Amino acid sequence: MAIKMSVIPSIDIFNRNENDKRVIQEFGNVTIENNAIYYNQTSLQISNISRTWIGKFEKTPFPRWTLIGIVIGLLVALGIFIVGLVIIAACGLIIYNHFNNNEEKFGLQIEMNSGFLAIFSSHDNEFLCSFQNAITTDFIERSGSTEINMDNRTIIDNKGAISYGENSANTINNHV
């Protein structure tokens, strides 16, 4: 059962209030078995999920103030060269980090009946679709357990079959 998505809603992780009940999981292992999802010493009962959806994280806005900082650094460099150079270098480093770490990212959002929202994030939308399908399959069939490795992006059912993952060849050899 493949999920086709036409519109991907965005996830604004930067506008959170203090009453927000969100947990974002980016790495580690997740186990789905016995009508529950287990991760980081937390369990979510699948029958208490009100809805799941996959959205795209909003990218961090460009820090425009760094451009002003570079101009100020140039002006300061005319008087005190070292201080101006430090300001320019700091602003340049912030700009570099912004463009280096602002990749496209998706989140599988699981909203519970209580309002709690768990978000499992990955750069791979198809992996999250497979993760979502594994939750649905466990709810409908209740067939054993499924291990999901967020780091390697692998999903292994109780028979050792891999439904998704870039390291699938290595993992299949280990389970045969």
LINJOZI-V478411 format. One record per residue. N is the residue number from 1. OMEGA is omega in whole degrees, 0 to 359 (* if undefined). D_LAST is the distance of its C-alpha to the last C-alpha in whole Angstrom. Layout:
BEGIN
N_OMEGA_D_LAST, N_OMEGA_D_LAST
END
This chain:
BEGIN
1_180_25, 2_179_26, 3_176_29, 4_182_32, 5_178_34, 6_180_37, 7_179_39, 8_178_37, 9_180_39, 10_179_40, 11_179_39, 12_183_42, 13_184_41, 14_180_44, 15_179_46, 16_173_45, 17_186_48, 18_179_48, 19_182_47, 20_181_44, 21_183_41, 22_171_38, 23_179_35, 24_181_33, 25_182_30, 26_185_28, 27_178_26, 28_183_23, 29_177_21, 30_178_22, 31_176_20, 32_177_21, 33_176_21, 34_177_24, 35_180_27, 36_174_27, 37_181_25, 38_175_25, 39_176_26, 40_179_28, 41_178_29, 42_174_30, 43_177_29, 44_179_30, 45_185_31, 46_181_30, 47_177_32, 48_177_35, 49_178_34, 50_176_37, 51_174_35, 52_175_33, 53_179_33, 54_180_32, 55_181_35, 56_177_36, 57_174_37, 58_178_41, 59_178_41, 60_180_43, 61_180_47, 62_180_48, 63_184_51, 64_181_54, 65_179_56, 66_176_54, 67_176_56, 68_178_59, 69_178_58, 70_178_58, 71_178_62, 72_178_63, 73_177_61, 74_179_63, 75_179_66, 76_180_66, 77_177_65, 78_180_69, 79_181_70, 80_190_68, 81_185_65, 82_181_63, 83_178_62, 84_179_62, 85_178_59, 86_179_57, 87_180_58, 88_181_57, 89_180_54, 90_179_52, 91_178_53, 92_178_51, 93_178_48, 94_178_48, 95_179_48, 96_180_45, 97_179_43, 98_183_44, 99_180_42, 100_186_40, 101_185_38, 102_181_39, 103_177_36, 104_183_35, 105_181_33, 106_179_32, 107_170_32, 108_183_30, 109_180_33, 110_180_33, 111_181_36, 112_178_36, 113_180_39, 114_184_41, 115_178_41, 116_182_38, 117_175_37, 118_180_33, 119_175_32, 120_188_29, 121_179_30, 122_174_28, 123_186_29, 124_181_27, 125_181_28, 126_177_25, 127_180_23, 128_175_25, 129_177_26, 130_177_22, 131_180_22, 132_177_25, 133_178_24, 134_178_21, 135_180_24, 136_179_26, 137_179_23, 138_180_23, 139_184_27, 140_188_27, 141_185_24, 142_188_23, 143_175_20, 144_182_18, 145_178_17, 146_178_16, 147_179_16, 148_177_18, 149_183_18, 150_182_22, 151_182_22, 152_183_19, 153_177_19, 154_177_16, 155_185_15, 156_179_12, 157_186_13, 158_177_12, 159_180_10, 160_180_7, 161_180_9, 162_180_11, 163_180_15, 164_172_16, 165_179_16, 166_180_18, 167_188_15, 168_181_12, 169_179_11, 170_183_10, 171_178_9, 172_179_6, 173_180_5, 174_184_6, 175_183_4, 176_*_0
END
